[in-house]
Each structure stands twice: as C-alpha cells, then as structure tokens.
C-alpha cells in the first residue's frame, strides 16, 4: 500500500497518514530559531534523538550568526558586523556571506544582501501605517550601490554605509545544512518544515509526500503536488503586510526600485537545494513575468507564480499539481 504524507506549506502543519505496522514516525519537539518554529519529522530512524539534536544545533548556530538584531557570545554575528563594520571572521558566517554574494551575481542583483537599512526603514514606516518618501528611497539605493564586503581569512569588513540583511538566504542555508547532515548520516526518510517559507523532504521505498500550496490571503489551497527528495521555498507577503491607502504593502523589496514588489502575491520555487529555493523565490518576486520564464528555464528550476486568484505561470515540475 502506498503511504502518503500531507502538510500545508506556509501554514506549517504536517498530517502524516501511515501504516503503523510498516512505518515508525518520530515527530520531534519543535525548534524555535531564526524567528521560526521548525518541525522535524524522521521515519524509521533508530537514532532519531541524536539526529534531531544535531539538526537543532545547526539551526541554533546559524540563528546566532545571521541575525541583524542581536549579537552573540563571540561578538562576531551579522549584527556585530553591521554595528562595528569589521569583525573577526567566524568561519560559518564567512561562508554564508560568500555564498550570498555568489547568489547576488546569479540573480543579476535581484537578490541583494545590502538591503538591510532600507528593509528596516520600510518595516518601521509600515508599522506606523506610512510608506517611505521617494527621496529617502533614492538616498538609500545610492548607499546600497556603494556598499561592499571584504571577506578575508581572519577579518570580515563592511565598506560603505549600508547594512547586510541575510533574511532571504539564512533559513534556506541552514535548512540545506540540516538536510546534508541527515543524508550524510544515511537518513533518507525525513521532513523538515522550516516555518512559512522553507521545507525539505526525502523519500525511501514507496513513501512520498503530498505538499499543499496555500493561497496567500485565503484559507484555500492553490493545489497539491506529490513529490520526493525536493525542497520548496515560498515568497509571500502574507505574514508581513500592511494596507496603506487601499494598497497592500509588504517586506519583499525590489532591489532596483527600493519599494515593495507588488507584481505577485505568491511565488513557489522547487529544486533539490534549499538555498536556491530561498534565494530564487525572493529574487523572482521582483522580476517581470517574462524574465521569470527565461530565468527558470536557464537555471532549470520549477516555479509557480500566483496573483490574486490565478496561476500566472507554472513550469513542468508542477504538472502533478492537483486541486
């Protein structure tokens, strides 16, 4: 008998349907890290406690180095870099920053790690029911353009007046590290639901997962897709948005205009790599639709683009998507 597992992406609950005779399910305690409740489920794993604890350590480690709100014990977090402009090189932050810069190039700048100041200004403005003035945005874009990173073996230096924001990559990066750890340990049956935007899952034998992609502003599904050994990332304004003068604004900024991108309501990206899912979902949210099509074809990734009540575009990997 084929065993199916169903959970809703974005809402974040998992409903495993299984035969107790053939499958042992270890639903581990939730991990709170990176402003997210992360759910780890392991199947037929005799070392489930050990593997859960290692996955927890991975998320906690990257939480401590990637936050731009708080420092860490070693004073070498992203927050410390933004505050002091130069820090001792934490090896993991160093690698994360190097990978982030690589993805800036791969996305032609639509993913930009130097948006930190502008992102905070928009969040503060929207919290007060306001939008940023164009003059402020123009000034901040000029600052972003002239901000760079100098990454060396012993030091990381932030040049210019801009701040680094790793919100579009850090969680996907940690999720990919967790997945790689499990695979290296020979764990093939697993599901990691990292909150509202990242999920990674495997498969063994006849087991598979059915993933429900939810409409961002309605309690309904876009569709349900059955897949294995994949990662899915989502960008949506659902959880951080404010309506100002009848327009819904959110935290997803276009790196070129400096304003929230209002082209789409939801972008789902599916690849085998959680970093790609996280970064590309962020980048594609600001691209015109024709550019999305060209980009996804060139990169060989699957995307589903949703606006209001329609699928504007979907690639072949979603062909198994059903209502």
C-alpha positions in Angstrom: 0.0 0.0 0.0 1.4 3.4 -0.9 1.9 5.7 2.0 1.1 9.4 1.7 2.1 12.4 3.9 0.2 15.7 3.7 1.1 19.1 5.0 0.3 22.6 4.1 3.2 24.8 3.0 3.1 28.3 4.6 0.5 27.3 7.3 3.1 24.9 8.5 1.2 21.9 9.9 2.0 18.3 9.0 -0.5 15.5 8.9 1.2 12.1 8.5 -1.0 9.3 7.4 0.8 6.0 7.8 0.6 2.3 8.5 1.8 1.7 12.0 2.9 -1.8 11.0 5.5 -0.6 8.5 6.5 2.9 9.4 7.7 4.4 12.7 7.2 8.1 12.8 9.3 10.3 15.1 7.7 13.8 15.3 10.3 15.7 17.2 9.8 18.7 19.5 9.6 22.0 17.6 12.8 24.0 17.3 12.4 27.8 17.6 15.2 29.5 15.7 15.5 32.3 13.1 12.1 33.7 14.1 10.5 30.4 13.0 9.0 27.3 14.5 10.8 24.4 12.8 9.2 21.0 12.7 11.4 17.9 12.2 9.9 14.5 11.4 12.0 11.4 11.0 10.8 8.0 9.9 12.2 4.5 10.8 15.2 6.2 12.4 16.7 4.3 15.3 18.9 7.3 16.2 16.1 9.8 15.9 17.0 11.7 19.1 20.6 12.1 18.1 19.7 13.3 14.6 17.1 15.7 16.0 19.6 17.2 18.4 22.2 17.7 15.7 19.6 19.4 13.4 18.6 21.6 16.3 22.2 22.6 16.8 22.6 23.6 13.2 19.6 25.9 13.3 20.6 27.5 16.6 24.2 28.0 15.3 23.1 29.9 12.2 20.5 31.8 14.2 23.3 33.2 16.4 25.5 34.3 13.5 22.9 35.5 10.9 20.6 37.8 13.0 20.9 41.5 12.3 19.0 42.3 15.6 21.2 40.8 18.3 24.8 40.0 19.0 26.2 36.6 20.0 28.7 35.5 22.7 31.7 35.8 20.4 30.7 39.2 19.1 31.1 38.0 15.5 27.5 37.9 14.3 25.9 39.8 11.4 24.6 42.3 13.9 28.2 42.9 15.1 29.4 43.3 11.5 26.7 45.9 10.8 27.5 47.8 14.0 31.3 47.7 14.1 31.9 47.4 10.3 34.7 44.9 10.9 34.7 41.6 12.9 36.8 38.5 13.4 35.9 36.0 10.7 33.5 33.5 12.0 34.1 30.6 9.5 30.3 29.8 9.1 29.3 33.5 8.7 32.2 33.9 6.3 31.0 31.0 4.1 27.4 32.2 4.3 28.4 35.7 3.2 30.5 34.3 0.3 27.6 32.2 -0.9 25.3 35.2 -0.6 27.5 37.3 -2.8 27.6 34.4 -5.4 23.8 34.4 -5.5 23.7 38.2 -6.0 25.6 37.5 -9.2 23.4 34.5 -10.2 20.2 36.6 -9.8 21.6 39.7 -11.6 21.2 41.7 -8.4 17.5 40.9 -7.8 18.7 39.2 -4.6 20.8 41.8 -2.8 22.4 41.4 0.7 23.0 45.1 1.2 19.3 46.0 1.6 19.5 46.0 5.5 19.0 49.7 6.2 16.2 50.1 3.6 14.4 47.0 4.8 14.3 48.3 8.4 13.2 51.7 7.2 10.3 50.2 5.3 9.3 47.9 8.2 9.3 50.9 10.6 7.2 53.0 8.2 4.6 50.3 7.5 4.3 49.6 11.2 3.2 53.3 11.5 0.8 52.9 8.6 3.1 55.0 6.3 5.2 54.5 3.2 8.7 55.8 2.6 9.2 59.0 0.7 10.9 58.7 -2.7 13.7 60.9 -1.6 14.6 58.6 1.2 14.5 55.6 -1.1 16.7 57.2 -3.7 19.3 58.1 -1.0 19.2 54.5 0.4 19.6 53.0 -3.1 22.7 55.1 -3.6 24.1 53.8 -0.3 23.4 50.2 -1.2 25.1 50.6 -4.6 28.3 51.8 -2.8 28.4 49.2 -0.1 30.8 46.2 -0.4 32.1 43.3 1.7 35.8 42.5 2.1 36.0 38.8 3.3 39.4 37.5 4.3 40.6 34.6 6.3 40.8 36.4 9.6 38.6 39.5 9.1 35.3 40.5 7.5 34.9 44.2 6.7 31.8 46.0 5.6 32.7 49.0 3.5 30.3 51.9 2.9 27.2 53.0 4.9 24.8 50.1 4.0 24.0 47.1 6.2 23.8 43.5 5.3 20.5 41.6 5.5 20.6 37.8 5.2 16.8 37.3 5.6 16.4 36.0 2.0 19.0 33.2 2.4 19.9 32.3 6.0 17.0 30.0 6.8 17.3 28.2 3.4 21.0 27.9 4.0 20.6 26.4 7.5 17.9 24.0 6.2 20.2 22.8 3.4 22.9 22.2 6.0 20.5 20.2 8.1 19.5 18.2 5.0 23.1 17.4 4.1 23.8 16.3 7.7 20.9 13.8 7.6 21.9 12.5 4.2 25.5 12.0 5.4 24.2 10.1 8.3 22.2 7.8 6.0 18.8 9.2 7.0 16.6 9.1 3.9 13.2 9.3 5.5 12.7 12.8 6.8 10.8 16.0 6.5 11.9 19.4 7.8 9.2 22.1 7.8 11.1 25.4 8.5 8.2 27.7 9.0 6.3 29.6 6.4 8.8 29.5 3.6 11.1 26.5 3.6 10.6 22.8 3.5 12.8 19.9 2.6 11.9 16.3 2.4 13.3 12.9 1.3 11.8 9.6 0.3 12.5 5.9 0.7 10.9 2.9 -1.0 7.2 3.7 -1.8 6.9 6.6 0.6 6.1 10.0 -0.8 4.8 13.4 0.3 1.9 15.4 -0.9 2.5 19.1 -0.5 -0.4 21.6 -0.3 0.5 25.0 -1.7 -1.8 27.5 0.0 -3.2 30.7 -1.4 -1.6 33.6 0.5 -4.6 35.6 1.5 -7.3 32.8 1.6 -7.7 29.7 3.6 -7.6 27.5 0.5 -5.1 25.6 -1.5 -3.7 26.6 -4.9 -3.1 22.9 -5.5 -1.5 19.8 -4.0 1.7 18.4 -5.5 3.2 14.9 -4.9 7.0 14.9 -4.8 10.1 13.3 -3.3 13.6 14.3 -2.5 12.9 18.0 -3.1 12.9 21.4 -1.4 10.2 24.0 -1.8 10.6 27.7 -1.0 7.9 30.4 -0.9 7.9 34.1 -1.0 4.7 35.8 0.0 3.6 39.0 1.7 1.1 37.1 3.8 2.7 37.3 7.1 4.3 40.8 6.9 1.9 43.2 5.2 0.1 46.4 5.8 -2.6 48.1 3.8 -1.9 51.8 3.3 -4.4 53.9 1.2 -6.0 50.7 -0.1 -2.7 49.2 -1.3 -1.2 46.1 0.4 2.5 46.7 1.1 4.9 44.0 2.4 8.5 43.4 3.3 9.7 42.0 0.0 11.6 44.8 -1.7 12.6 45.2 -5.3 16.4 45.7 -5.1 16.3 48.2 -8.0 13.3 50.3 -7.1 13.7 50.1 -3.4 10.0 49.6 -3.0 7.8 46.5 -2.1 7.2 44.5 -5.2 3.5 44.3 -6.0 3.7 42.2 -9.1 2.7 38.9 -7.4 1.0 37.6 -4.3 3.0 34.3 -4.0 6.0 32.6 -5.6 6.8 28.9 -5.0 10.2 27.5 -6.1 11.1 23.8 -6.2 14.6 22.4 -6.6 16.7 19.9 -4.7 18.6 22.7 -2.9 17.0 24.8 -0.1 19.4 27.7 -0.6 18.3 28.1 -4.2 14.6 27.8 -3.1 15.0 30.6 -0.6 17.1 32.9 -2.7 15.3 32.4 -6.0 11.8 32.8 -4.5 13.0 36.2 -3.1 14.6 37.3 -6.4 11.8 36.1 -8.7 9.2 38.1 -6.6 10.5 41.3 -8.2 11.1 40.1 -11.8 8.7 40.7 -14.7 6.9 37.5 -15.7 8.8 37.1 -19.0 12.1 37.4 -17.1 10.9 34.8 -14.6 10.3 32.4 -17.5 13.7 33.0 -19.0 15.5 32.8 -15.6 13.8 29.5 -14.6 14.5 27.9 -18.0 18.1 28.9 -17.8 18.5 27.7 -14.2 16.4 24.5 -14.6 14.2 25.3 -11.6 10.5 24.9 -11.1 8.3 27.9 -10.2 4.6 28.6 -9.6 3.5 32.2 -9.8 0.3 33.3 -8.2 -1.6 36.6 -8.3 -5.0 37.3 -6.8 -6.9 34.2 -7.8 -4.9 32.8 -10.7 -1.8 30.9 -11.5 0.0 33.3 -13.9 2.8 30.8 -14.7 3.9 27.3 -13.7 6.7 25.1 -15.0 6.6 21.4 -15.8 7.6 20.2 -12.4 4.2 21.2 -11.1 2.3 19.1 -13.6 1.4 16.6 -10.9 -0.3 19.5 -9.1 -3.9 18.7 -8.4 -6.8 20.6 -6.8 
